[in-house]
């Protein structure tokens, strides 16, 4: 990731056993003010990573640092108050409480709880404050969780599948609120998500997890700009000379290549006097597929330590 003095989260060789599955080792550094999207198939370890960052689960080995410091056991209150968390699965012990009662309980955890902000978000999200949480629809409960996570003005916001259960209108409101957090409060966001449009609109970096392993971290914009499918008239040798080719095929004189160095490939073809017939930017899910298969260049998917480009 980009050079940053203030590292919000740093994980070094962190592992966690979940039944027969092993998560890690995970090494990752997240600087302040960025949005990191955790992506991967169900069961890849995304939620476990977030659980370790909230201390709902303790790592078996390795070290985690929050805002530059590591802790044994539970996080102290003066650190926890800076962390907002929106879980994928709701806390069952709150089901008999109304949204208002649950908010009062959560406010005890945060010295910076902003009741005015919470009530404003509840009104904006149209969540009934006096209804038991168990009686809310999934979308309403999701919106309550988001309002509660944002109310203390967190410096670090952890979101586990935040779009689950939200209709398109609520989803757009959520994006607006998260953008406000990034713009006005410089909140650092780590979110586990499988929604491609969410990643495109919010994320600065993408972290791919696959079968419990962290495969790397890539800058989203660079990834999307670099990966393209190119068609041109030429020979197999012309296609073989292009950089970072992930796939190639041929139909007569028509060559098709998928490359992660599209700009350089275009220059090579132009210098050889070869006309490019068509190009297409790769979709994010296509890039994830190539990444999971180990086809992306190492320099594009290195794990950031906070002091690397």
N, C-alpha and C positions, 0 to 999 in steps of 0.2 A: 504494500500500500504506500501511499504518498508519505513523504517525510512529515512527521508530526511530533512536537514536543510532548503533547499531552495524550498519553495512551489511556483510554478508559478501561479497556479489558485486555488482558494479556494471559494467554494460556500456553503452557510449556509442557509438552509430552503428557497431556492429560489423558487418562484412560478410565473406562468404567465398564464393568461387566453387567449385562442385562440378560439373565438367564444363560442361554447358550451363546449369546451374541456378545462380541467385544466391541466397544466403542473406543476409537482412538488407535494410536496416540494422536492427539490433537495439539497442534502448535499454531497459534493465531494471535495477531495483535490488531486491535481496532482503535484507531485514533478518534479523538473527539470531533463531533460535528458531521459524521458520515452516516449513511444508511447502508447496512450490510444485509443482503438477502441470503439466507440459508436455503439451498435448494437440494433436492434429492428425492428418491422414491420413498414411499411410506416404509418405515422401519430402518431408514438409513442412519438415524441417530440425531436428527435435528432437535427433536423435543428433549432428548436426554442432554444435549449440549446446553439448551436453555435451562433445564432443571438444575444443572450444575452451576450455572451463573446466578440462579436465584437461591441456591443452597437447598432446594427441595431434594436434591440428590448430592451426595458427596463423592468426589472422584476416588478411585482406588489408588491412583498414583498420579504424579505430576503436580504442577502448581498453577493456581489461578491468582491473578492480581486484579483487584478492582481499584481504579483510580490510583494505581501505583503501589498498592499495599496488598499483602496476602493475609488470610485469617484462617484460624482453625475453628471448626464447628460452624455455628451460625454466624451470619454477618452481624456486626454491631449495629445498633439503631441509627447511629450517625452516618453509616454507610447505606443501610437499607432504605433510608428515607429518600435517597437520590435515585432509587431504582423503581420504575413502574413496570408492571408485568400483566400481560393479558394472556391467560392460559388457553390452550385449545379445549381442554375439558374443565368444566366449571367445578368449583369447590362445593361438594355435596353438603357440608356442614352449614352452609348459608341458605340452603333451599327453603327453610321455614321462615326466613327473615324476609321482610319487604326490602325493596331496593334502598329505601331511606335508612332502614335499620342497618343493613349491611354496610352502607357508606359510613355511618357513624362509627362502626367497628373498625373499618379500615382507616378512618381518620386518626385513630389512636396510634397507628403505626407511623404516621408521617407528621412531623412538626410543621411542615410547610403545606399541609392540606389546605386547598383553596375551595371553601364551600361555595362561594359565589361562582367560581368556574365550573364546579361539579354540577350545580343546579342549572347553570346555563347550558351545559352540554346535554344534560338529561332532557331539558325542554327542546333543544334543537333536535335531538335524536328521537324525540317523542316516546320516551320510556316512562310508564306510569310509576311514580315514586312509591305509592302506597300498596302496590300489588306484591304478593310474595314472589320471590325469584323463581320458585318452582312452577308458578302459574304463567310466567312470561313466555312468549314465543322464543324460539332459538335466536331469531334476529334481535328481539328486544333485549334478551339476556346478553347477547354479544355487544350491543350498544352500551348497556350498563357497564360491562367490563371495560370497554374503551374509555368511557367517561371517568370511571374510578382510577384507571391507570394514568390518565392525563391530569387529574385533579391536583396532585402534589407537585406539578411542574418538574418532572423527573429529568435528571441529567442523562440517564440511560433508560431507554424504553425497550423492553423485550416483548415481542409479539409472536405468538404461536398460532399460525394459520388465522390471521385477523379477519379475513374475508368470509370465513365459514359461517353460513347462515344469513349473510347480509344480502338484501336486494340491491339492484343497481343504484338506486337513489341513496341508500345508506352507505354503500361502498364509496360513492363519490364524495359524500360528506366526510367519511373517514379519511380519504386521501387529502382533502382540504385541511383537516385538523392536523394531520401528520406533517404536511408541508409547512403549516404555521409553526409547529414545534421546531422544525429544522431551521426555518428562516428567523423566527423571533426569539427562540429560546436556545438555539444551538444544541438541541437534543441529539444525542447519538442513538440510533435505532438499529437493533438487530432483530430481524424478523424471519421466521420460518414460513415459507409460502410456496405454493405450486402455481400461483396465478401469474401467468406470463406478463399480462398487462400491468399488474401491480409492480413487478420487478422493473419493467421498462420505465414506468412513471416515477418511481421512488428511489430505486437503488443506485448507489455509487459503485458498490462492489458486489460481486457474486461469489459466494463460497459454496462449492459443490461437495456434498457428502454422498458416499456410495458404499453400501454394505459396511457401515460403521467407520469408514475411513474418510478423512478429510483430504480430498484430491487436490485442493489448491484454492487460491483466491485470485480473481481476475477483475480488472476494471471493466465495468459493464460497457461503457461507451466505446472503449477501444476494442472490446470483443465484437460488438455489433458492427463497428465500422470496418473491421479487418476481414471478417469472414464473408466470402462471396462465391457465387457460382458463375463461371465465365464460359461463354461459348465463342469459339473462333474457328476459322478455316485454317488448318495446318496439319502437321504430321505428329506422330506419336513422340518423336524426338523434341518437337517444340513444346509439347505438353510436359515432357519429362524434365525440361530445363527450368520450369517455373518453380518458385520457392514455396515451401510449406503446403504442398498439395496433399489433401486428405483423401480425395477421390478423383478418379478420372475415367472417362468412357469415350467411345468413338463410334460415329455413324458415318461411314464414308470418309470424307475430308473434314467433317464437322467434329471438332474436339470439344469435350465438356470437362472442365476441371472445377473442383471445389478447393479453394485455397484460403489460408488464414493470413496471407500477405497480399491482399487484392491490389493495393496501390503499386507495390513493387512488381507484381505479375503483369499489370497493365503496362508499366514502363518497359519491361522486357519485351513484351509483344510489340509495342509501338516501335521500339528501336530495331526490331527485326523486320519491320514493315508488314506485320500481320494485323489485319483488321479484326477488332473485337465486334462480334455481331450482337451480343446481348450479355448483360450482367444481372444478377439478382442477389440481393443481400440475404444472407442466411437468417432464418427465424431463430429465436432464442432457444426453442426446444430442439432444433437441429444441432445447434452449438453444444447444448447440454449432452446430447447423444454422443457426439464425437468426443467430447471431454470425458465422459464416463468410460468410453472405450479406450482412452489413453492416446487419442490421436492429436490433441492440440499441442502446440509447441510449449516446452517447459517454461520459457520466459514469460508466456502469457498467463500462466496459472500458478505462479510461485506463491508460497504462503508468506504473507507479509509479517515482518517483525517491527514495523513502525519506522524503520530507518532505511527502507528500500524503496526504489522507484516503483 
